[in-house]
Amino acid sequence: MTRTPETPLPSPKERRRLREAQSLSQADVAAAVGVTRATVRSWENGSTTPRGSKRDAYARLLTGAEEVTAHQENPAPALVGAATGPVQASPDHAETTPEPPSETPPAPEPQPELGPEPKPELAPGPEAELEPLSAPLTPDQAFDALYAFCAPALVRQTYLLTGRRELARESVERAFQLAWHRWPEVAMDRDPAGWVRATAYEFALSPWHRLRARHRNPEPPPTAPADRALLDVLLQLPPVYRRTLLLYDGVGLDLPETAAETEASTPAAANRLLHAREVVAKRLPELAEPKALHRRLAEVASAERLRAAKPTTVRWGGEQRARQWTRAAIAFTIVLIGATTLTLRTAPDHYEPPLAPGATVRGVPPRVAPGPLSAEELALRAKLKGETASGPERLVPEPG
């Protein structure tokens, strides 16, 4: 029996989805096929294509992942999750010290997010999977698919980043509203999920939240003492260290990707990560191992059972916000035009020379300060007081 020269393989994006559906890391696939982890990453990037026996083994592994997707369950809380089900982080966290990979970063595609959804809000289905479809998606369908894929886990990540449930939900909703407002830009981005994640983190860590009345008082901590202790340690870290630790040990990004998202160099991101791990290990020695920290982060986030809003609600809220800002801009423009028109109407339109200063009158005796009256002045005053108010009587001649 002859064999086809090339065993058919799914698309690079589908290869990664099938691997994550079986909760396999790139290191697991590399060990099963007999290649390095960098080779598996290049296969999923689409940079290279497996050939020969390794191609057949890789295809059988992916086919097996597709068959068990609907039936397998994850025995432990995963670090990253999507709307299609719980999956584990693709980077290998067995090492204690982050090492910059020599190969290029993974292919741009929506990243699965932290923590599995205990009771998925949307049932697994085509609308919750980011996979190629025969018919092109409308903007609404594409946005809803991205939201269903990222939002539930992104809310849990933002909760670990801020320690506030309402702020986590609000940050994710605002990020997706901005994504819907700029949808052509986000849809053409190399990593739409990373774009939304970075926007949500920036909004959640904004210092302006301190001025809001409802954010001045702390929210109730987690009920479990272990969860409360871990969250306290995270919140005591500087925001940039906390974000670096969450992205690398929680979400599962590589060190270069973590450095790029935190706008830092790779050595700086590595130093922040090591410092954050030292602080956590000093307070909680049982979490000194990266795998233990990875698992506990997912458990703390999943224990809160945070729920994201419906995608239609987020889209409607974004459109309402855009309409309000548009109306406010129009009103401000009208007021500015009215003020300008009033100024033009009331301002003088010709030159009016100023009035000449008055001429000085000369020859006027200076005013004398009051003082005692002289004898002549006293006599004159007595004479004036002795006469009637209407003056002396008029003499009228009488007939003789």
Secondary structure, 3 states (H helix, E strand, C coil): CCCCCCCCCCCHHHHHHHHHHCCCCHHHHHHHHCCCHHHHHHHHHCCCCCCHHHHHHHHHHHHHHHHCCCCCCCCCCCCEEECCEEECCCCCCCCCCCCCCCCCCCCCCCCCEECCCCCCCCCCCHHHCCCCCCCCCCHHHHHHHHHHHHHHHHHHHHHHHHCCHHHHHHHHHHHHHHHHHCHHHHHCCCCHHHHHHHHHHHHHCCHHHHHCHHHCCCCCCCCCHHHHHHHHHHHHCCHHHHHHHHHHHHHCCCHHHHHHHCCCCHHHHHHHHHHHHHHHHHHCHHHCCHHHHHHHHHHHHHHCCCCCCCHHHHHHHHHHHHHHHHHHHHHHHHHHHHHHHHHHHHCCCCCCCCCCCCCCCCCCCCCCCCCCCCHHHHHHHHHHHHCCCCCCCCCCCCCC
